Every structure is written in structure tokens, then in C-alpha cells.
Amino acid sequence: MIRQARQQTDVSADYAAEMVRQTLFEKYGESIYSSGYKAITTLRRAQQAAADLAVWRGIADYDQRHGYRGPEKEVSLPLTRPIAKRPSPTRWKISRQSATCCLPSS
């Protein structure tokens, strides 16, 4: 029986992927971008999803406890040239997942 390798690339693990990239870069240098190296990790989708959820819940809980703290800083931008006027939308299609706008044709 021949078993094909399962390759799952739909796991969102940016931090872990960056750690792998840094480790490979330290060992092999710039060649990691052009030599066809393949990195295999032992990340599990369910564990990564649980970690992501825990981080987001922690952030939400912290925000609930401390409330809105105002902007960190205000920046004044110089008005050296006029800002182009954008056409206003004529119709909006709104659903629970997204809102799309239909602009008039020019």
C-alpha cells in the first residue's frame, strides 16, 4: 500500500512560520529563497486554532476590563495638494458577512 503525504497549508500560524524561516535563514542564509528547501513542521490545526482563540479571547477580556483608552497619538497631515473627491455610492448591498457598493458608471 502506497500512502501519499498529506500536505496541509491552510493553517494560520504566522508566528510559527516566521520562527521556522528565521531558523532556516540562520543556518542556510539567502539560499533558502531560491534553492527549493521544504520545511515540515508538526503543527496541528486544532491546537493552532485553540491557541488563536485563546489569544483573541485574552485580548477581548483585557479590552473589556480596561475599556477604550483613546487614541495613542494624533497626527496632522499637511494639505499640500487637494484630496480627490470620491463618487458617493448609489446603492449598497448588505448581508451578514459583507457589504458591497455599486458605484455609478462613468
Buried (B, 14 or more C-beta within 10 A) or exposed (E): EEEEEEEEEEBEBEEBBEEBEEEBEEEEEEEBEEEEEEEEEEBEEEEBEEBEEEEEEEEEEEEEEEEEEEEEEEEEEEEEEEEEEEEEEEEEEEEEEEEEEEEEEE
